Amino acid sequence: MGTQKQSQQDQGHLFRDFQIRNVKKMWPLVTLLIVILMVMIFMISSYSRVKSVTVSGNEIVSDQQIKGFSPVKKGTSLFAVWGKTDKLAKSLKDRSMRMQSVKMKLVHFNQVKIAVEEYPTIGYLYVSGGYQPILKSGVIIKGKVLNPKAGFPVLKGFKNPKKLRRTIKQYRKISPPVRAVINTISYSPTKSNPDRIYLQMSDGNKVYASISSFGDKMDYYPSISSKLKVKSVVNLEVGAYSYPITKKQSATNTTTTHAH
């Protein structure tokens, strides 16, 4: 009787050992199945998708436009966003010439924040039917506006794209305070100077300059204009000199200023 009981106990121990060994062997598979099940549950839940997209820093390009350009939208799978925000931000930046920089990040697990910095407008190109904004990057936006903002010059008469690009490149060199007092920049060539341009200033003075050098020379304008007693023509084509606009004054009152 004792031997039979001992035998049953031994068999019980062997069976438990067998079960333990099987559980240990099966545990990695069970764990994997649990993980797969949890991932599947997560994927079909709302937590696996972008809950919201918010935009900040934009002034000209609307929130709606940026969200439309963005490869990440409300409902996008988080698997398409994790570890890829820099690449996605670059993709968004490339969609609009107005965007100088774009940063994208995930916050609160499933919310996307997009921070943009736009190229500011530095002037306008006059074309038939309106004005095309010129950005700080040098890009001309094809879309037209009917009324350009005050404080930005209007470029006129530039039929040659190469001369226009050179003019914009030089104009970008001018300091913002000087830019702010330029009303218009017109292409005004002569036989002796096919690169001549004419600038109408907001203080009433007129400036003649060359495309190739006016970007550097215009920074002398404040010191030149401060010495003028009447509305004058300032010529920056070769050196720098000025004379009153009216011929009558011109005969008696001529001011000469040299740029350094």
DAUR-V984434 format. One record per pair of residues at least 12 apart in sequence whose C-alpha atoms are under 10 Angstrom apart, sorted by sequence separation. I is the first residue (numbers start at 1). J is the second residue. If there is no record, write none. Layout:
BEGIN
I;J  I;J
END
This chain:
BEGIN
54;66  55;67  89;101  90;102  92;104  102;114  103;115  104;116  121;133  122;134  123;135  131;143  132;144  133;145  155;167  185;197  186;198  187;199  196;208  197;209  198;210  231;243  232;244  233;245  242;254  243;255  54;67  72;85  89;102  90;103  102;115  103;116  120;133  121;134  122;135  123;136  130;143  131;144  132;145  155;168  185;198  186;199  196;209  197;210  198;211  221;234  230;243  231;244  232;245  233;246  241;254  242;255  243;256  53;67  88;102  89;103  90;104  101;115  102;116  103;117  120;134  121;135  122;136  130;144  131;145  132;146  171;185  184;198  185;199  186;200  195;209  196;210  197;211  207;221  228;242  230;244  231;245  232;246  241;255  242;256  243;257  88;103  89;104  101;116  102;117  119;134  120;135  121;136  122;137  123;138  125;140  129;144  130;145  131;146  133;148  184;199  185;200  195;210  196;211  221;236  228;243  229;244  230;245  231;246  241;256  242;257  72;88  86;102  87;103  88;104  89;105  100;116  101;117  102;118  119;135  120;136  121;137  122;138  124;140  125;141  128;144  129;145  130;146  131;147  132;148  133;149  183;199  184;200  185;201  193;209  194;210  195;211  196;212  220;236  224;240  228;244  230;246  240;256  241;257  242;258  53;70  71;88  72;89  86;103  87;104  88;105  99;116  100;117  101;118  118;135  119;136  120;137  121;138  123;140  124;141  125;142  127;144  129;146  130;147  131;148  182;199  183;200  184;201  193;210  194;211  195;212  197;214  224;241  225;242  232;249  240;257  241;258  70;88  71;89  85;103  86;104  98;116  99;117  100;118  101;119  118;136  119;137  121;139  126;144  130;148  134;152  167;185  182;200  183;201  184;202  193;211  195;213  196;214  218;236  224;242  232;250  239;257  240;258  241;259  53;72  54;73  70;89  85;104  86;105  98;117  99;118  100;119  119;138  121;140  125;144  126;145  133;152  134;153  181;200  182;201  183;202  217;236  221;240  230;249  239;258  240;259  52;72  53;73  54;74  70;90  71;91  72;92  84;104  85;105  98;118  99;119  100;120  119;139  121;141  124;144  126;146  134;154  167;187  181;201  182;202  183;203  188;208  205;225  217;237  220;240  238;258  239;259  240;260  52;73  53;74  70;91  71;92  84;105  85;106  97;118  98;119  99;120  124;145  133;154  134;155  180;201  181;202  182;203  183;204  188;209  189;210  234;255  235;256  236;257  238;259  239;260  50;72  51;73  52;74  53;75  69;91  70;92  83;105  92;114  96;118  97;119  98;120  126;148  132;154  179;201  180;202  181;203  182;204  184;206  185;207  186;208  188;210  203;225  214;236  217;239  232;254  233;255  234;256  235;257  236;258  50;73  51;74  52;75  69;92  70;93  81;104  82;105  83;106  93;116  98;121  124;147  125;148  131;154  132;155  164;187  178;201  181;204  182;205  185;208  187;210  205;228  213;236  214;237  217;240  230;253  232;255  234;257  236;259  49;73  50;74  51;75  52;76  68;92  69;93  81;105  82;106  92;116  93;117  124;148  131;155  152;176  163;187  182;206  187;211  213;237  229;253  49;74  50;75  51;76  67;92  69;94  70;95  81;106  89;114  93;118  123;148  124;149  131;156  140;165  151;176  182;207  205;230  206;231  207;232  208;233  209;234  210;235  212;237  213;238  49;75  50;76  51;77  66;92  69;95  89;115  123;149  139;165  151;177  153;179  204;230  205;231  206;232  207;233  208;234  209;235  210;236  211;237  228;254  229;255  48;75  49;76  50;77  51;78  66;93  68;95  69;96  82;109  85;112  89;116  122;149  123;150  138;165  152;179  153;180  158;185  160;187  204;231  205;232  206;233  207;234  208;235  209;236  210;237  228;255  47;75  48;76  49;77  50;78  78;106  82;110  121;149  123;151  124;152  125;153  126;154  127;155  138;166  140;168  151;179  152;180  153;181  154;182  155;183  156;184  157;185  158;186  159;187  167;195  203;231  204;232  205;233  206;234  207;235  208;236  209;237  210;238  227;255  228;256  46;75  48;77  49;78  50;79  66;95  81;110  85;114  122;151  123;152  124;153  125;154  126;155  127;156  138;167  139;168  151;180  152;181  153;182  154;183  155;184  156;185  157;186  158;187  203;232  204;233  205;234  206;235  207;236  208;237  209;238  227;256  228;257  47;77  48;78  49;79  50;80  66;96  122;152  123;153  124;154  125;155  126;156  127;157  138;168  150;180  151;181  152;182  153;183  154;184  155;185  156;186  157;187  158;188  167;197  207;237  208;238  209;239  227;257  46;77  47;78  48;79  49;80  50;81  65;96  78;109  81;112  121;152  122;153  123;154  124;155  125;156  126;157  127;158  137;168  138;169  151;182  152;183  153;184  154;185  155;186  156;187  157;188  209;240  224;255  49;81  72;104  78;110  122;154  123;155  124;156  125;157  126;158  127;159  136;168  137;169  151;183  152;184  153;185  154;186  155;187  156;188  163;195  208;240  224;256  225;257  66;99  77;110  78;111  125;158  135;168  136;169  138;171  150;183  200;233  224;257  43;77  76;110  78;112  134;168  138;172  199;233  208;242  223;257  224;258  43;78  61;96  75;110  136;171  137;172  199;234  207;242  224;259  43;79  74;110  100;136  136;172  198;234  206;242  223;259  61;98  74;111  98;135  100;137  135;172  198;235  205;242  220;257  60;98  61;99  74;112  97;135  98;136  99;137  206;244  220;258  221;259  60;99  73;112  98;137  125;164  158;197  179;218  205;244  206;245  220;259  58;98  72;112  97;137  157;197  170;210  171;211  174;214  175;215  178;218  179;219  196;236  197;237  205;245  219;259  220;260  58;99  98;139  156;197  170;211  173;214  174;215  175;216  178;219  181;222  196;237  204;245  218;259  72;114  97;139  98;140  156;198  169;211  170;212  171;213  173;215  174;216  177;219  178;220  195;237  217;259  97;140  98;141  125;168  155;198  167;210  168;211  169;212  170;213  171;214  172;215  173;216  174;217  175;218  176;219  178;221  217;260  70;114  97;141  155;199  167;211  170;214  171;215  172;216  173;217  174;218  175;219  178;222  193;237  57;102  123;168  154;199  166;211  167;212  170;215  171;216  173;218  174;219  177;222  122;168  153;199  154;200  166;212  167;213  169;215  170;216  173;219  67;114  153;200  164;211  167;214  168;215  170;217  171;218  66;114  123;171  153;201  163;211  167;215  170;218  55;104  122;171  123;172  153;202  163;212  54;104  66;116  122;172  53;104  63;114  151;202  53;106  122;176  61;116  50;106  58;114  123;179  51;108  53;110  54;111  55;112  56;113  57;114  58;115  59;116  61;118  122;179  123;180  51;109  52;110  53;111  54;112  55;113  56;114  57;115  58;116  59;117  60;118  122;180  126;184  50;109  51;110  52;111  53;112  54;113  55;114  56;115  57;116  58;117  59;118  60;119  123;182  125;184  49;109  50;110  51;111  52;112  53;113  54;114  55;115  56;116  57;117  58;118  60;120  123;183  124;184  125;185  126;186  48;109  49;110  50;111  51;112  52;113  53;114  54;115  55;116  56;117  57;118  59;120  60;121  123;184  124;185  47;109  48;110  49;111  50;112  123;185  47;110  46;110
END
